Amino acid sequence: MPWKQKLEWVKQMSKALRSALSHFEQKNAELCIGGKQISEIVRDCPVPCYLYDTATLNWRYRTLKQDLPQNISINYAVKANSNHQVLVELSRLYDGFDIASKGEMTKALDAGIKPEQMSFAGPGKSVEELRFAVEHKIGTISIENEREIEHLINICDETGAKARVLIRVNPDFELSKSGMKMGGGPKQFGIDSERIPEIVKSICREKLLGFEGIHIFAGSQNLNATSILEAFGNIIDYASELATVIDAPIRTLNLGGGFGIPYFANDDELDVEHVGKGLGELIGAVGKPLNNTKFKIELGRFIVGECGIYVSRVLYRKLSRGHVFLVLNGGMHHHLAASGNFGQSVVRRPMPVTVVNKLDNPTEKVNIVGPLCTPLDTFGMNVEIPRAEEGDLIAVLNSGAYGYSASPLGFLSHELPIECLL
């Protein structure tokens, strides 16, 4: 999907914007999705809206299958984007689906995803959610505290059903150079690594609980292949040591993920080929304790992030003391991450943003703001984009992950944005 026409200002674009635009065609200086120009699309899908590109979803799947070892199970983290159409499309591509609530389980089931393909994780699972997972025979449940084990034992005793469990481990190391660290030190995620041998033995004594393996997710939004491989190596080393002290096989080792996409001006794309080659070497070198272990990774942002754009319309072009403000009909209530208020260390302003119906206009520096009654409602200050007038279409690219699903949609009671898969 090359971006065929070279615009005059393409060399001056940020790396992130250039990378994001490369996934889409353009015609007559308009972005195209699914073979349609953006102005045509919004006649049927009114703005503000999220548009998701099927071709980009499939491109990402092909690159992962090409670059990662064939003996790796690739799982999609539903939390990144739980749109029904997206889930239906992904259901035919990926090996498994990581879910984090009863609601996500229900959405996955409704999309035709088989229960045995799902893995349920999260630090605050309710008894009701655990019961739902057991009754629907969800593939595995990742235990994150010892009280969950007690709940599962009671549920299994009451229902006579069995549950297969992974133990989510809080390791004594972090994923360096990641935007959001989720392992190492005191954490709400997982059980501290030093407690694991004793807990595995206690699970193995239960007739209705089946110990499946371990799950470690050290961090997310990492663009450094070397640090990702370092974390994978640490996880495999830990699992190998654990396997020698517990009297049970580690059938599944969930390595987590952490693959990032370019959001900021100077971000480089992750070298997935490097990650795949290194991961293949790590798995190929495992010793006897893990010879029969199935390895899996879980990716959310990396699978869907680049397929999506958030489109809103310019309501007003306002001049204030020499500064141009483009006031949009969409804002942070629809796309919290683009405002820089969703994990400041992961996604800051500006995300890749441009005028998608006038890509070849001369550029200018503007402030891009939303319609809400808060100064936090901005997608970028002093951002250089093509000149826009009232009625033009502004899009935040790389919005397929943690856009709609992670935003305060009820704030000020505006209408919800439409989501369309094209």
N, C-alpha and C positions, 0 to 999 in steps of 0.2 A: 504493500500500500504506500508507494512513494508519494511524497508531496511534489507533484511534477513541475509546476511553474515556480520559477525562482523569482521571488519578489525582491524589489530593490533593497529592502531593509532586512532581508533574511540574515545577512552576516552579522547584523547588529543585535539580533534577538538574543535573549538569554538562552543558555544551553537547555534549560528546562522547557521553555516555550518551543524551541526548535525541535526538541525530542517529542513533545506532545503533539505538535502539528504533523509530524512525520507519519503518524498513523492514519491520516485522513487525506482524501483527495480534495482538490479545490477546482472550481470552475467559475470563470468570470469574477475572480477575486472573492468568491464566497466559499466557505467551508462546505464540504459535502459529506453526508453520512448515508450509507446504504444507497448510493447513487443519486441522492437528491440534494439539491442546494438547500442551505439553511433557511432561506426565505420561503421556500416551498414547504419545508417540513413544519414550520411554525404556523402555517395556515390550518393544519390539522391537529397540531399539538401546541396549544397556546402557551405563551411564556407567562411567568417563569416555568421552566421545565428542566428535567433531567433527560438527556438523550444518551442512550447506550448503543454502541456499535457492535453488532454481531461479528463482523469481519475481524475486528480487533480482538474480541474474545477468542476466536478460533486461531488467530495468529499467535496469541500468547500461548495457547495450549500446544501448538505445533513446536514453538521454540523450546518450551519446557521439555517436551518429549524428546526433542532432538538433543538438547544439551545435558539433561540429567541422566544418571545411570538408569538402565532399563529395570533394574531390580528395586527401584525406589517407588513407593506408593505415594502419589500426589493427591493431597486432600485440600478441599476448599473450605475456608473459614467463613461461614455464612454471615457472621457479624459484619463483614465488610460491606456487603450489599445483599439484602434479603428479598429484593424485588422478585415477584413470581416469575415473570418472563425470563429474567436472568437465571434464576435457579433451574427452570426447565431446560434452558440452553446448556447450562453447565452439567446438568444431571447426566447427559449422554457423553460427557468428556472425562470427568475426573473419577478417581478410584474411591474416594470417600469424602465425607462432609463433616466438618467440625461445628457443632452447635453449642450454644451457651444459655439456652432457656427453653421452657416449654413452648413459648411462642415460636422460636426458631425451629424446634422439632416439628411443630404443626405445619409451618410454612414449607419445610422440606418434604414432609409427607404429602402435602397437597401438590407439590411440584413433581411427584412421582419418584422421589428418592427412596430407596429401600431402607428400612430401619437398620438392617445389618451393616449398611454403609456409613452409619452415623457414629460419631464419638462425642460424648457429652462432657464438657468441661466448664469450669467457672468456680470462683471462690465462695459463692453464696447460693448454692442450690437448695431450694426448699424441699421439704418432705414430699409435698405434692408433686413437684417436678421429678424427684427421684422415683416416686411411684409411677408416674406417667412413663418415664423412660423404661422402667422394668416391665410394666404391663405391655408396652409396645415393642419390647424386645430390641431396644436400641443396641447397636453393636457393642460398644464399650462405654463405660462411665469412668471418667478420670477423677479419682479421689483427691481432694485438696486439703482435707483435715480429717482427723481421726473420728470426729463425731459423725461424719458422713457414713463411715463404715458401720457404726451402730444403727443408723437409720436404715441402711440397706439390708442389714441382717434382719431387722424387724419386718421390713417390707417383704423380703423373700420368704421369711417364715410364715407370714400371714397369707401370702398368695401362692406359695409353693413354686414360684418361678425362680429361675437362676439369673444371676447377673455376672457379666464379665467385666472386670475392672482393670484399669491402669492406675498406677499411682503417679500423680503429678509431683515431681521432685523440685524443691527449691534448692538449686545447687549452690556450691560455695564459690561460683565464678559468675561473671556477667558476660553479655555479648558486647564487647567493646565497640565503640564508634556507632552505636545504635541510637536512634532517636528516642526510644522509650525502653528502659531496662526493666525486665520482668523476672529477673532471677538474681541471686546473690544477696547476702545480707538479710536482714529481717524483711519479709514480704508477706502480703496477704495471699499470694499465689503459691500453691503447692505445700508440700510437707518438707521440712528441713532434711537435707540429705543424710545427716547422721542418724535420723530416726527410722530410715527406710528398712534396713534388714529386719528389725524387730516387727515392723508392721506387716511386711510381706509374710513372715512366718505366721502371724496371727490370722491373716486372710486365708492362708492355705489350710488352716484348721477348720474353716467353715465349709460345710458341704454344699451350700447354695451360692457361694461366691467363688468365681474362678479368676485366679490371678493371671492376667494377660501380659503385663509388662509395665514399662515406665514411660512417662511423658515429661519432657523438659522443654520449656519455651523460655529462652534466655533474654530475648529482646526483639524489637521490631524496627522497621524502616531503616535498614542498614544498606548502604551502597558500597561497602568495602568487602570484596570477595575474600580477602585474607582473614579478616576478623570473623566472618561467617564460618569459614572453614576451621578456624581455631576453636570456635564454640562447638561445632560439630565434633571435632576431635576430642574435646574435653568431655562431651556427652558420651561418646562411644567408649572412652577410657573409663568413665564412671560406671557405665553399664557393665563393662567387662569385669571390673573389680567387684561390683555387686553380685554378679552371677557366680562368682567363686565362693561367696559367703552365704548365699541363700540356697536352700534345697528346693529350688523350683526353676523351671526354664523361663527365660525372658523371650516370649514368643513375638512380642511387638515392642519396638523401640521408636517412639515418636520423637523426632529430633527438633520439633518446632519448625521455625522458618526464619522470619526476620528480613526477607528480601524487600528492598525498598525501590521506589521509583523517584525520578527527578522532580522535585517541587521548586527548588530555589535556583536563582540565576546561574550559579556556578556548579550546580550538581552534575556529575557525570552519571551515565547509566551504569547499573550493576553489570559486571562481566559474568553472566550466567554460565557461559562456557567454561570459564575458569573454576567457578563453583562446582559445576558438574564433574569436571575432570578430577578435581581434588576430592570430592565426595566419593567418587568411584574408587579412588585409591585408598581412602580411609576404610570403606566397606570391604574392599578386596583384601585388606590386611588384618581383618578381625580374626581373633584367635578362636579356639575351640568353644569357649563359653557362649559365643554369639553365632556359631556356625549356622544354626537353624532359626535365627531371628529375622523377622520381617521388619524392614526399615521404612518409615514413612516421614514425610514432611507435610506441614500445613501452611498454606499460603492464602492470604485474603487480598490485601492491597495489590500485590504483584499480579494477581490473576485478573482483577477487574478494574483496577485504578485507572489505567490508561484508556479504557473503552468508553469512559463517560465524560460528558461535558454538562455544565450547568449554564443555562441560557436565560438571560433576563433582558429587559428592554430599557432604553434610556428614556426616562420620564422628563427630565429637565437637564438642560445644560446651563449651569449657574456660574456666574463670575463673582468671586468674593475676594476683594482686596488683592487683585492681580492673580488669583489662583482659580483654575477651572475645576468645577465639581460636576461630575456626571452622576446624577441622582437616578438610581435604578428602581424598577418595581420589584426587585428581589434582593435579598440580603442575607445577613447572618442567621436569621431564623430558618432559612432554607439550607444554608451551607455554612455551618459554624466553622469548619476547618479553614475555609477560604478567608475568614475574618481574622484568623490567627488565634482563635480562642478555644481550640480543641487540642490540648497538649502542646504547649508553646514550644517544647523542645523537638516536636515531631513535624508540625506543619505551621509555618509562619507566613505572614504576608510578604510579598504577593505570591500566590500560586500562579501558574502560567495563565495569563488572561489577555484577551485581545478582542477586537471588533470583528466578528466572524462574517458579517455581510459586506465588509469593506476592507478586506485584508490589504489592498494595495494603496489605501489612502496615505498621504503624508502623515508622519507621526507627530505627536505632541505629548507633553507631560501633563497628566491630569490626576485628580483625586477621584477614585471610584467608590461611591458610597451607596448604601441602601436606603429604604424608606422608613426605617425604625427610629424610635425616639431614644437613641443612645449613641454616643460618639464611638462606641465599639463597632458599629455597623458600617464597616468599610472593607473593601476587597483590595485596597492598595492606595497609598498616598505617593504622589509624585511619580506615577508609573507612566512609562512611555508606551503608548499604543497608537494605532491609526486614529485620525481625527474622527470623532463621532458626533452626531447630531441627535436631536430628539427622534425617537422611533427606531434608532439603530439597535443592533443586537450585540450585547457584550456576553462573552462566554468565558467561564473559568474551566480550563481544561484539567485533565488528570483528576476528574471528579467522580469516577466510577466507584470509589471506595470511601466509606466514612463521610459521605455527603448527606444524602437524604437520611440515611440510617443513624446519623450521629448528631442531628441538629434539633434545636428547640422549636419544633414546628408550630407549637401552640402560642408562641410569643406574639402578642398584639392581635391574635386571632385573624391573621391574614389567611386567604385561601391556600390550601396545600399545593405545592408544585406537582404537575403531572410527570409521570415517568413513562418513557417510551423506549422500547428496544427496536432498533431498526436494522 
